């Protein structure tokens, strides 16, 4: 299509009207040119995120954001150290396990119900539950606004290893994690707030 609208959008055609185009949310990328993982990359990404007034955290309250985040590769050495403390074991090698970031209900009974459903779904899919980790949070230190606090769920991480089925490639394992997530979402009642994201070695984690 010919670019005619301010030099960068196609001309009006059918249901499309370039006048309806709006600015998207900000996005930025930080990396080490040699591919070396480091905490500095995370800190630089955090600083960059704070410069984005829209997705970077300015809602109707100055200290309530609207869902900004940082995506990073899974820090295997860090997670492995946690596993040794929490589960008294090392994690499988990278690509042989996934990590789920779980947004659970704050009500203890509902939270236990959701966790039971997830654990059963993992077993039904033939995968291995390694363990749960309660994520450390500090709403006061982070200066989280009233609106965000009112909607804030309980945060936990879930570690899942590949099942005993031999020859499962990374893509097959990721599909297993995806089906576990979708299956859990269908099993949980509609009135129970629940969100789950699974990430394996080839995916990214939202921090």
C-alpha positions, 0 to 999 in steps of 0.5 A: 500500500502507498504510504501517504498519511504523514509519511508513515501510514497507509491511506484510508481504505475500506474500514481502515482510517489512519485517523484512528491510529493512536500511539502505542505503549513504550517499549525498550531493550537492554542487552549485553552485546556479548550475551553475558547475563548480569544484574546490571541489565535488570537495573538498567531496564528498571531505570528505563521503565521508570522513564515511560510515563504511560506504561511506566507507572503513572495512573490516576494515582502517582504511585499506582501504575497500570501493569508495566513490567520487565522481561528477562531470561530465566536466571538459572543460577539464582533460581537454583540457589533458591531451590537448594534452600527451599527444596533441598535439591538442585533444579534440573538443567536449563530447559528441563524445567519451567517456572510459573508466576502465579497470581493467587487469591488472598483468601487462604481457602481459595488460594489452597483450592487453586494450588490444589487444582494446579498441582493436579493438572501438573500430575495429569499432564505427566509432569513433575511438581518441584515446589512452590515459592512465596515471592517476597513483596513489600508494598510499603517500600515500593510505595504502592498506591491505594488502588493497586493495593486493593487489587493486589493478589498473593504472589507465588512461583511454581517450579515444574520439571519435565515428566518421565517421558523420554525424548521430550524436546523444549517445544513439546515441554512448553506446549505441556506447560501451556496446556497445564495453564489453560486447563487450570484456568478452565477448572478454577471457578469464575469467581476465584481470581487466578492468573498463571504464567509459565516460563521455561528456559527458552521463554521470558519471565515478567518481573 
